[in-house]
């Protein structure tokens, strides 16, 4: 994870997490060269993300073929959570 947030919104910092997605497949199925999944860490602005002052949210949409698209999707999902547009993902307790 980066030392600095990728974005800030309404008093919260957004840290995208992008990791390689390796879907389980049968041995004979073709595999794409690269696919990535994403999550986002949200914490209060100016605080270091950690177990006590940050939360991790998975970006549920899909997998992405490149790092940049996955990172942008994570930042956008984090902004939607902060704006209250994602049902069932409250920021209570941060």
Order of alpha helices (4+ residues) and beta strands (2+ residues): beta-beta-beta-beta-alpha
